[in-house]
Amino acid sequence: MSKQTKQTYRVCFCFRRRFKVVAVEAPTDVKKLFNDYSDNGVMTAENLQRFLVEVQKEENASLEDAQNIMNNLHELKILNVFHRRGLHLDAFFKYLFADINPPINPNRRIHHDMNAPLSHYFIYTGHNSYLTGNQLSSDCSDVPIIQALHKGVRVIELDIWPNSAKDDVEVLHGGTLTTPVALIKCLRSIKEHAFAVSEYPVVITLEDHLTTDLQAKTAEMITQTFGDMLFSPDECLKEFPSPATLKRRVLISTKPPKEYLKAKEVKEKDSTKEKDQDDTEAWGREVSDLKARYNDKDDSDEAEADDDDEEDPTSQPNTAPEYKRLIAIHAGKGKGGLSDWLRVDPDKVRRLSLSEQELGKAVVTHSKEIIRFTQRNILRIYPKGIRFDSSNYNPFIAWTHGAQMVAFNMQGYGRSLWLMHGMFRANGGCGYVKKPDILLKAGPNNEIFDPEANLPVKTTLKVTVFMGEGWYYDFEHTHFDAYSPPDFYARIGIAGVRADVVMKKTKTLEDNWIPTWDEQFEFPLTVPELALLRIEVHEYDMSEKDDFAGQTCLPVSELKQGIRAVPLHNRKGEKYNSVKLLMRFEFM
């Protein structure tokens, strides 16, 4: 069945190595399944329906569904006019490895309950959404805002400042060399693209450094731009509305300006008290390297200041009333320390912001209080101030404690961002993922979920990695190795609560563009509701760092059982044209 071609690599001026390139061929398990679900080498629609129900665990699959798959295969030219009776092995294998057989439900298929308060959802949240690159010297633009909205991001952050003439409002990262962009341009782009991929509400968080007259001007711009799209309640909310009731609405979230000066005093006092010497020394070493790289900014409290909980010295305690009336989600820490910040008010809801470092300390002493707070209120976590390169942090500390808005630099890349992409592939990619009940309700004895507890295994995920293909078409043939075909291996693992976290590895297959690993892995899961399946492929390099060859993260709760085609993405999260893995998922 397989076809062979030859590929030549130049080793030196007078010597070439020639390798066979074998065409993709169905794994042994796929051949066996085809034999089990076919008659005389042909899989009819009836056979395919039985396969969908028994192997793919699609219990409601009908004969019509099976026939639709065959029709799609005809349209994709996988089946030709001579195969109208059913699927031959080659067509069956191509179907399993096709985009019409994805590992999770396709985009825009919403299946979570969207009628609960906003505080019951993880919300896809950006940090400094207007930056095109690093935090110190990149351009500010509406382009990354548009890109984020088209990825399903639902929370956009804007830092607003007076322009040089003090007569208009700009968006920029204050105290840095970033070049500004006009606020009105950002607002108009948000309006145009807010609901391009999701009709659920967009929240604009504002870091306000404006004088009263410019607050009034900002209020006018926001009102004229969004009009009836704005959700502006007459008074502070007692409970957050649901995403369903806020479809195609825009909400403004910021601290009421009169509270800024008080918050500044509280922050400075607490920062002095809580400084951790060991962390400071470690950060100092990192900052020294970054200073040399950017020749700007130091690791001061201001560099790490919470965007919406900090006040610029020019801000005034007075506020334009029309500006204050726009605020739908009130933010702020208020007086006192962490226990006071996390106090639940039965008469109103609000948003609290903590840095990743503040959260790291808080979960040690106030873990249960944080989860209880997030059952009614919104907690936003933002990157520490020394992430000048727009890197990100592990989001699971925040998610496992119920934090809804885990703010990320979407213009970056890396494993943390891959986890973020994975979480929000859930629920049709709409930007809202319902938090599991363990984070929303107390247990039978009124106990609060403990992410560090040793819990019993709820289910075991069995993963089979059959094979991969597509690199030959998406990469230069000398991209991985100038002298031979690549040596691929896969890493498979779980991100989630600490007890479930693990990474495993396949064998390395040498000189093969179409690796067939055919290996199985089992993952016992104590909290599958919060687990992500991590998948990476690398190319082994004997003398240097192994080459990256693709990745994806998939929410375990959304995995479709059975044999599935799993598309891989590049470092930035963009899907490759051809690279994918053939895998099987089973819950035991």
C-alpha positions as CSV (number, residue, x, y, z in Angstrom):
1,M,0.0,0.0,0.0
2,S,2.8,2.4,0.8
3,K,4.7,4.2,-1.9
4,Q,8.4,5.1,-1.7
5,T,10.3,8.0,-3.1
6,K,13.9,8.9,-2.5
7,Q,15.3,12.0,-0.9
8,T,18.9,13.1,-1.2
9,Y,21.0,15.0,1.4
10,R,24.4,16.5,0.6
11,V,26.9,15.5,3.3
12,C,30.0,17.1,1.7
13,F,31.1,18.4,-1.7
14,C,31.5,15.0,-3.2
15,F,29.2,12.8,-1.1
16,R,25.4,12.5,-0.9
17,R,23.2,10.4,1.3
18,R,19.9,9.0,-0.1
19,F,16.9,8.1,2.1
20,K,13.6,6.4,1.3
21,V,10.6,8.6,2.0
22,V,7.7,6.2,2.7
23,A,4.2,7.4,2.1
24,V,1.8,7.4,5.1
25,E,0.3,4.0,5.8
26,A,-2.4,3.0,8.2
27,P,-1.2,1.7,11.6
28,T,-1.8,-1.9,12.5
29,D,-4.7,-1.1,15.0
30,V,-6.5,0.9,12.3
31,K,-6.2,-2.0,9.8
32,K,-7.6,-4.4,12.4
33,L,-10.5,-2.0,13.2
34,F,-11.3,-1.7,9.5
35,N,-11.4,-5.5,9.2
36,D,-13.7,-5.7,12.2
37,Y,-16.1,-3.1,10.8
38,S,-16.2,-3.9,7.1
39,D,-17.5,-6.6,4.8
40,N,-15.3,-8.0,2.0
41,G,-13.0,-5.0,2.2
42,V,-15.8,-2.3,2.1
43,M,-17.1,-0.3,5.1
44,T,-20.7,0.7,4.4
45,A,-22.6,3.5,6.0
46,E,-24.1,0.9,8.4
47,N,-20.7,-0.4,9.3
48,L,-19.4,3.2,9.8
49,Q,-22.3,4.0,12.1
50,R,-21.5,1.0,14.3
51,F,-17.8,2.1,14.4
52,L,-18.8,5.6,15.5
53,V,-20.9,4.2,18.3
54,E,-18.7,1.4,19.5
55,V,-15.2,2.8,19.0
56,Q,-15.6,6.6,18.8
57,K,-18.1,6.5,21.6
58,E,-20.5,8.7,19.7
59,E,-23.6,7.1,21.3
60,N,-26.1,9.2,19.4
61,A,-24.4,8.8,16.0
62,S,-27.1,8.0,13.4
63,L,-27.0,6.3,10.0
64,E,-27.5,9.8,8.6
65,D,-24.4,11.0,10.4
66,A,-22.4,8.2,8.9
67,Q,-23.7,9.0,5.4
68,N,-22.8,12.7,5.9
69,I,-19.2,11.6,6.6
70,M,-19.1,9.7,3.4
71,N,-20.6,12.6,1.5
72,N,-17.9,14.9,3.0
73,L,-15.2,12.4,1.9
74,H,-16.6,12.6,-1.7
75,E,-16.4,16.4,-1.5
76,L,-12.8,16.2,-0.2
77,K,-12.0,13.8,-3.1
78,I,-11.0,11.1,-0.6
79,L,-13.7,8.9,-2.1
80,N,-14.3,8.8,-5.8
81,V,-17.2,7.8,-7.9
82,F,-16.0,4.1,-8.0
83,H,-16.3,3.9,-4.2
84,R,-20.0,4.8,-3.7
85,R,-20.7,1.5,-1.9
86,G,-18.5,2.5,1.0
87,L,-15.0,3.1,2.4
88,H,-12.0,1.0,1.4
89,L,-9.1,0.9,3.9
90,D,-7.3,3.8,2.4
91,A,-10.3,6.1,2.5
92,F,-11.1,5.0,6.1
93,F,-7.6,5.8,7.2
94,K,-7.7,9.1,5.4
95,Y,-11.0,9.9,7.1
96,L,-9.5,9.2,10.5
97,F,-6.5,11.5,9.7
98,A,-8.7,14.3,8.3
99,D,-9.8,17.6,9.8
100,I,-13.4,16.4,9.8
101,N,-12.4,14.0,12.7
102,P,-11.1,16.5,15.3
103,P,-10.2,15.6,19.0
104,I,-12.7,18.2,20.4
105,N,-15.9,19.7,19.2
106,P,-15.5,22.3,16.5
107,N,-15.3,26.1,17.2
108,R,-18.5,27.9,18.0
109,R,-20.3,24.9,19.4
110,I,-21.3,26.2,22.8
111,H,-22.4,23.6,25.3
112,H,-21.8,25.1,28.8
113,D,-24.6,26.7,30.7
114,M,-24.3,30.4,29.9
115,N,-26.9,31.6,32.3
116,A,-24.8,31.7,35.5
117,P,-23.2,35.0,36.9
118,L,-20.0,36.1,35.2
119,S,-18.1,35.1,38.3
120,H,-18.8,31.4,37.5
121,Y,-16.6,31.4,34.4
122,F,-13.0,31.5,33.5
123,I,-12.8,34.5,31.1
124,Y,-10.2,34.8,28.3
125,T,-8.2,37.8,29.4
126,G,-5.4,39.9,27.9
127,H,-2.8,42.1,29.6
128,N,-1.6,45.3,28.1
129,S,-3.6,44.3,25.0
130,Y,-2.4,47.2,22.9
131,L,1.4,46.2,22.9
132,T,2.9,44.7,19.8
133,G,6.0,43.3,21.5
134,N,7.9,43.8,24.7
135,Q,6.7,45.9,27.6
136,L,9.3,48.7,27.4
137,S,9.9,49.8,23.8
138,S,7.4,48.2,21.4
139,D,4.7,50.0,19.5
140,C,1.2,50.5,20.8
141,S,-1.4,49.7,18.3
142,D,-5.0,48.5,17.8
143,V,-3.7,45.5,15.7
144,P,-2.9,43.2,18.7
145,I,-6.3,44.1,20.1
146,I,-8.0,43.0,16.9
147,Q,-5.9,39.8,16.8
148,A,-6.8,39.0,20.4
149,L,-10.5,39.5,19.7
150,H,-10.3,37.2,16.7
151,K,-8.8,34.5,19.0
152,G,-11.8,34.8,21.3
153,V,-10.2,37.0,24.0
154,R,-13.0,38.7,26.0
155,V,-11.1,41.1,28.3
156,I,-9.1,43.9,26.7
157,E,-6.9,46.1,28.9
158,L,-6.1,49.7,27.9
159,D,-3.8,52.1,29.8
160,I,-5.1,55.6,29.2
161,W,-3.0,58.7,29.6
162,P,-3.2,62.4,28.5
163,N,-1.4,63.2,25.3
164,S,1.6,65.6,25.3
165,A,-0.8,68.6,24.8
166,K,-3.0,67.4,27.6
167,D,-6.1,67.8,25.4
168,D,-6.7,64.2,24.3
169,V,-6.3,60.6,25.5
170,E,-3.8,58.1,24.3
171,V,-3.1,54.4,25.1
172,L,0.4,53.5,26.1
173,H,2.4,51.7,28.8
174,G,3.3,54.6,31.1
175,G,6.9,55.2,32.1
176,T,8.3,53.3,29.2
177,L,9.5,54.0,25.6
178,T,6.4,52.5,24.0
179,T,4.9,54.7,21.3
180,P,1.2,55.7,21.9
181,V,-1.9,55.0,19.9
182,A,-5.1,57.1,20.1
183,L,-7.8,55.8,22.5
184,I,-10.5,56.5,19.9
185,K,-8.8,54.2,17.4
186,C,-8.7,51.4,19.9
187,L,-12.3,51.9,20.9
188,R,-13.5,51.8,17.3
189,S,-11.5,48.7,16.5
190,I,-13.0,47.0,19.6
191,K,-16.5,47.9,18.4
192,E,-15.8,46.5,14.9
193,H,-14.2,43.2,16.0
194,A,-15.6,42.5,19.4
195,F,-18.0,39.8,18.3
196,A,-16.2,38.5,15.2
197,V,-15.9,35.0,16.7
198,S,-18.0,35.1,19.9
199,E,-21.2,36.9,20.8
200,Y,-20.5,36.9,24.5
201,P,-19.6,40.1,26.3
202,V,-16.4,42.0,26.0
203,V,-14.9,43.7,29.1
204,I,-12.6,46.7,28.7
205,T,-10.4,47.2,31.8
206,L,-9.0,50.7,32.1
207,E,-5.9,51.8,33.9
208,D,-6.8,55.5,34.3
209,H,-4.2,58.2,34.6
210,L,-6.5,61.1,33.5
211,T,-7.5,64.4,34.8
212,T,-11.2,65.1,35.4
213,D,-11.8,66.9,32.1
214,L,-10.1,64.0,30.2
215,Q,-12.2,61.5,32.1
216,A,-15.3,63.4,30.8
217,K,-13.9,63.3,27.3
218,T,-13.2,59.5,27.6
219,A,-16.7,59.0,28.8
220,E,-18.0,60.8,25.7
221,M,-15.8,58.8,23.4
222,I,-16.9,55.5,24.9
223,T,-20.6,56.4,24.9
224,Q,-20.6,57.7,21.3
225,T,-18.5,54.7,20.1
226,F,-20.5,51.9,21.7
227,G,-24.0,53.4,22.2
228,D,-26.5,50.8,23.1
229,M,-23.8,48.1,23.2
230,L,-22.7,49.5,26.6
231,F,-23.9,47.8,29.7
232,S,-23.9,50.5,32.4
233,P,-26.0,49.7,35.5
234,D,-27.4,52.5,37.6
235,E,-25.8,51.3,40.8
236,C,-23.2,48.8,42.0
237,L,-24.2,45.3,41.1
238,K,-25.4,42.9,43.8
239,E,-24.7,40.0,41.5
240,F,-23.0,39.8,38.2
241,P,-25.3,39.2,35.1
242,S,-24.8,36.1,33.0
243,P,-22.9,35.9,29.7
244,A,-26.2,34.9,28.0
245,T,-28.0,38.1,29.1
246,L,-24.9,40.2,28.1
247,K,-24.6,38.9,24.6
248,R,-23.0,41.5,22.2
249,R,-22.6,43.9,25.1
250,V,-19.5,45.8,26.2
251,L,-18.7,46.4,29.9
252,I,-16.2,48.9,31.4
253,S,-14.2,47.9,34.4
254,T,-12.0,50.1,36.5
255,K,-11.5,51.6,39.9
256,P,-13.9,54.5,40.7
257,P,-11.4,57.4,40.4
258,K,-12.0,58.9,43.8
259,E,-10.5,55.8,45.4
260,Y,-7.2,56.1,43.6
261,L,-5.2,58.2,46.1
262,K,-6.4,56.1,49.1
263,A,-5.3,52.9,47.3
264,K,-1.9,54.4,46.6
265,E,-1.3,55.0,50.3
266,V,-2.4,51.5,51.2
267,K,-0.3,49.9,48.5
268,E,2.9,51.7,49.5
269,K,2.4,50.9,53.2
270,D,1.7,47.2,52.5
271,S,4.6,46.9,50.0
272,T,7.0,48.2,52.6
273,K,5.8,45.6,55.1
274,E,5.6,42.6,52.9
275,K,8.9,42.8,50.9
276,D,10.5,39.4,50.6
277,Q,14.3,39.6,50.7
278,D,15.0,36.3,49.0
279,D,12.6,37.1,46.1
280,T,14.1,40.6,45.8
281,E,17.6,39.1,45.4
282,A,16.4,36.7,42.7
283,W,14.5,39.3,40.9
284,G,17.4,41.6,41.1
285,R,19.6,39.2,39.2
286,E,16.9,38.8,36.5
287,V,16.4,42.5,36.3
288,S,20.1,43.2,35.8
289,D,20.0,41.0,32.7
290,L,16.9,42.7,31.5
291,K,18.3,46.1,32.1
292,A,21.2,45.4,29.9
293,R,18.8,44.1,27.2
294,Y,16.4,47.0,27.3
295,N,18.5,49.8,29.0
296,D,15.4,51.0,30.8
297,K,13.2,50.5,33.8
298,D,14.1,49.1,37.3
299,D,12.3,46.7,39.5
300,S,10.5,49.2,41.6
301,D,7.1,48.9,43.2
302,E,5.8,51.1,40.4
303,A,7.2,48.7,37.8
304,E,5.1,46.0,39.4
305,A,2.1,48.1,40.3
306,D,-1.3,46.7,39.7
307,D,-2.7,48.3,36.5
308,D,-6.1,49.3,37.8
309,D,-5.2,49.5,41.5
310,E,-2.5,52.1,41.3
311,E,-2.6,55.8,40.9
312,D,-0.5,58.2,38.9
313,P,0.5,61.3,40.9
314,T,-1.4,63.5,38.5
315,S,-4.7,61.8,39.1
316,Q,-7.3,63.6,41.1
317,P,-9.7,62.2,43.7
318,N,-12.6,64.0,42.0
319,T,-14.2,62.4,39.0
320,A,-16.4,63.3,36.1
321,P,-19.8,61.8,37.0
322,E,-20.5,60.6,33.4
323,Y,-17.2,58.7,33.6
324,K,-18.1,57.0,36.8
325,R,-21.5,56.0,35.6
326,L,-19.9,53.9,32.8
327,I,-18.3,51.5,35.3
328,A,-20.1,48.2,35.2
329,I,-17.5,46.1,37.1
330,H,-16.0,48.1,40.0
331,A,-12.4,47.3,40.9
332,G,-10.2,48.0,43.8
333,K,-8.5,46.5,46.9
334,G,-9.9,49.0,49.5
335,K,-8.4,49.4,53.0
336,G,-6.5,46.9,55.0
337,G,-4.6,43.8,54.0
338,L,-5.4,40.6,52.2
339,S,-8.1,39.4,54.6
340,D,-10.0,42.6,54.1
341,W,-9.5,42.5,50.3
342,L,-11.0,39.0,50.2
343,R,-14.0,39.8,52.4
344,V,-17.3,38.9,50.6
345,D,-19.9,41.7,50.7
346,P,-23.4,40.2,50.4
347,D,-24.8,43.5,49.0
348,K,-22.3,44.1,46.1
349,V,-19.8,42.3,43.9
350,R,-16.5,43.7,42.6
351,R,-13.2,42.8,41.0
352,L,-9.9,42.4,42.8
353,S,-6.5,42.4,41.1
354,L,-3.4,40.7,42.4
355,S,0.0,40.2,40.8
356,E,1.2,36.7,40.1
357,Q,3.6,37.1,43.1
358,E,0.8,38.4,45.4
359,L,-1.3,35.4,44.4
360,G,1.6,33.0,45.1
361,K,1.9,34.3,48.6
362,A,-1.9,34.5,49.1
363,V,-2.6,30.9,48.3
364,V,-0.3,29.8,51.1
365,T,-2.2,31.7,53.8
366,H,-5.6,32.4,52.3
367,S,-6.4,29.5,49.8
368,K,-9.9,28.9,51.0
369,E,-10.8,32.6,51.3
370,I,-9.7,33.1,47.7
371,I,-11.9,30.3,46.4
372,R,-14.8,31.6,48.5
373,F,-14.3,35.1,47.2
374,T,-14.3,34.0,43.6
375,Q,-17.6,32.3,43.9
376,R,-19.3,35.7,43.9
377,N,-16.6,38.2,42.9
378,I,-14.1,38.4,40.1
379,L,-10.4,37.9,40.7
380,R,-7.9,39.2,38.1
381,I,-4.3,38.1,38.1
382,Y,-1.6,39.9,36.1
383,P,2.0,39.3,35.3
384,K,4.8,40.5,37.5
385,G,6.4,43.8,36.5
386,I,9.8,42.4,35.5
387,R,8.3,40.4,32.6
388,F,9.6,43.1,30.2
389,D,9.8,40.5,27.4
390,S,6.0,39.9,27.5
391,S,6.5,36.4,28.9
392,N,3.8,34.8,31.0
393,Y,3.3,32.6,34.1
394,N,1.7,29.3,35.1
395,P,-2.0,30.0,35.0
396,F,-3.0,27.0,37.0
397,I,-2.3,28.5,40.4
398,A,-4.9,31.1,39.5
399,W,-7.4,28.7,37.8
400,T,-7.3,26.1,40.6
401,H,-8.2,28.9,43.1
402,G,-11.2,30.1,41.0
403,A,-9.6,33.3,39.4
404,Q,-11.7,34.3,36.4
405,M,-9.4,36.8,34.7
406,V,-5.9,35.4,34.3
407,A,-4.4,38.2,32.3
408,F,-1.8,37.1,29.7
409,N,0.5,38.9,27.3
410,M,-1.1,37.5,24.1
411,Q,1.6,38.7,21.8
412,G,4.2,36.4,23.4
413,Y,4.7,32.7,23.1
414,G,5.8,29.8,25.3
415,R,4.3,26.9,27.3
416,S,2.3,29.1,29.6
417,L,0.5,30.7,26.7
418,W,-0.1,27.2,25.1
419,L,-1.9,26.3,28.3
420,M,-4.0,29.4,28.0
421,H,-4.9,28.6,24.4
422,G,-5.8,25.0,25.5
423,M,-8.1,26.1,28.3
424,F,-10.1,28.4,25.9
425,R,-10.5,25.8,23.2
426,A,-13.2,24.6,25.5
427,N,-16.9,25.6,25.0
428,G,-16.6,26.3,21.3
429,G,-13.8,28.8,21.8
430,C,-16.3,31.5,22.9
431,G,-13.9,32.9,25.6
432,Y,-16.1,31.8,28.5
433,V,-15.5,28.4,30.2
434,K,-17.8,27.4,33.1
435,K,-15.8,26.7,36.2
436,P,-16.3,23.2,37.7
437,D,-18.7,22.8,40.6
438,I,-15.8,22.1,43.0
439,L,-14.9,25.7,42.7
440,L,-18.4,27.1,42.9
441,K,-20.0,25.0,45.7
442,A,-19.0,23.9,49.2
443,G,-18.8,20.1,49.9
444,P,-21.3,18.1,51.9
445,N,-19.6,19.3,55.1
446,N,-19.3,22.9,53.9
447,E,-15.7,22.3,53.0
448,I,-13.9,24.4,50.3
449,F,-11.9,22.7,47.5
450,D,-8.2,22.3,48.3
451,P,-6.0,22.1,45.1
452,E,-3.2,20.6,47.1
453,A,-5.2,17.8,48.7
454,N,-4.6,14.2,47.9
455,L,-7.9,13.2,46.3
456,P,-9.0,9.9,44.9
457,V,-8.6,9.2,41.2
458,K,-11.8,10.0,39.4
459,T,-10.9,8.6,36.0
460,T,-7.9,7.5,34.0
461,L,-7.2,8.8,30.5
462,K,-5.5,6.3,28.2
463,V,-3.8,7.9,25.2
464,T,-2.4,6.1,22.2
465,V,0.0,8.0,20.0
466,F,-0.1,6.1,16.7
467,M,1.9,8.4,14.3
468,G,2.4,11.8,12.9
469,E,2.7,13.4,9.4
470,G,2.8,16.7,7.6
471,W,6.3,18.0,8.5
472,Y,7.6,17.1,5.0
473,Y,5.1,19.5,3.5
474,D,5.2,22.4,6.0
475,F,9.0,22.6,6.6
476,E,12.1,23.0,4.4
477,H,13.6,19.5,4.1
478,T,16.8,20.7,5.8
479,H,15.0,22.5,8.6
480,F,15.6,19.9,11.2
481,D,18.8,18.3,9.9
482,A,20.9,19.3,7.0
483,Y,22.2,15.8,6.4
484,S,19.3,13.4,7.1
485,P,15.5,13.2,7.7
486,P,14.4,14.2,11.2
487,D,14.5,12.1,14.4
488,F,11.1,12.9,16.0
489,Y,9.8,12.1,19.5
490,A,6.6,13.1,21.2
491,R,6.0,14.4,24.8
492,I,2.5,13.7,26.2
493,G,1.4,14.9,29.6
494,I,-1.1,16.6,31.9
495,A,-1.3,20.1,33.3
496,G,-3.8,20.7,36.1
497,V,-3.8,20.3,39.9
498,R,-0.4,19.3,41.3
499,A,-1.3,15.7,41.8
500,D,-2.2,15.2,38.2
501,V,0.8,17.0,36.6
502,V,3.1,14.7,34.6
503,M,5.0,14.5,31.3
504,K,5.9,11.3,29.4
505,K,7.9,10.7,26.3
506,T,7.8,8.3,23.3
507,K,10.9,6.7,21.8
508,T,12.8,8.7,19.2
509,L,12.4,7.4,15.6
510,E,15.5,8.2,13.5
511,D,15.5,9.4,9.9
512,N,11.7,9.4,9.4
513,W,9.4,12.2,8.2
514,I,6.4,10.0,9.1
515,P,7.1,8.7,12.6
516,T,5.0,5.7,13.7
517,W,5.5,5.5,17.5
518,D,2.4,3.4,18.4
519,E,2.8,3.9,22.1
520,Q,0.2,4.0,24.9
521,F,0.2,6.1,28.1
522,E,-2.1,6.2,31.1
523,F,-2.9,9.3,33.1
524,P,-4.8,8.8,36.4
525,L,-6.7,12.1,37.1
526,T,-8.0,13.3,40.4
527,V,-9.5,16.6,39.0
528,P,-10.2,15.9,35.3
529,E,-12.5,19.0,35.2
530,L,-9.4,21.2,35.4
531,A,-6.9,19.1,33.4
532,L,-5.4,19.9,30.0
533,L,-3.7,17.3,27.8
534,R,-0.3,18.6,26.7
535,I,1.1,17.4,23.4
536,E,4.5,18.4,22.0
537,V,6.7,17.0,19.2
538,H,10.5,17.6,19.1
539,E,13.3,16.6,16.9
540,Y,16.3,15.1,18.6
541,D,19.6,16.9,18.1
542,M,22.7,15.2,19.4
543,S,24.9,18.3,19.5
544,E,22.4,21.1,20.1
545,K,19.1,21.8,21.8
546,D,16.3,19.6,20.4
547,D,14.3,21.4,17.7
548,F,10.6,22.3,18.2
549,A,8.2,20.5,15.8
550,G,4.7,21.4,17.1
551,Q,2.4,21.5,20.1
552,T,-1.1,21.7,21.2
553,C,-3.1,21.6,24.5
554,L,-6.6,20.2,24.8
555,P,-9.1,20.4,27.6
556,V,-9.5,16.8,28.9
557,S,-13.2,17.5,29.7
558,E,-13.8,18.1,25.9
559,L,-11.8,15.2,24.5
560,K,-13.8,13.0,22.1
561,Q,-13.0,9.4,22.7
562,G,-11.8,7.2,19.9
563,I,-9.2,7.6,17.1
564,R,-8.8,11.3,16.3
565,A,-6.7,13.6,14.1
566,V,-4.9,16.1,16.3
567,P,-3.6,19.2,14.5
568,L,-0.4,20.8,15.9
569,H,0.4,24.4,16.2
570,N,3.6,26.5,16.1
571,R,5.2,28.3,19.1
572,K,2.8,31.2,18.7
573,G,-0.2,29.0,18.7
574,E,-0.9,29.2,14.9
575,K,-2.1,26.0,13.3
576,Y,0.2,24.3,10.8
577,N,-1.3,23.5,7.4
578,S,-0.5,19.8,7.4
579,V,1.2,18.7,10.7
580,K,-1.0,16.4,12.8
581,L,-0.9,13.3,14.9
582,L,-3.2,10.3,14.8
583,M,-4.1,9.5,18.4
584,R,-6.7,7.5,20.4
585,F,-8.4,8.7,23.6
586,E,-10.1,6.4,26.1
587,F,-11.5,7.0,29.6
588,M,-11.2,4.0,31.9
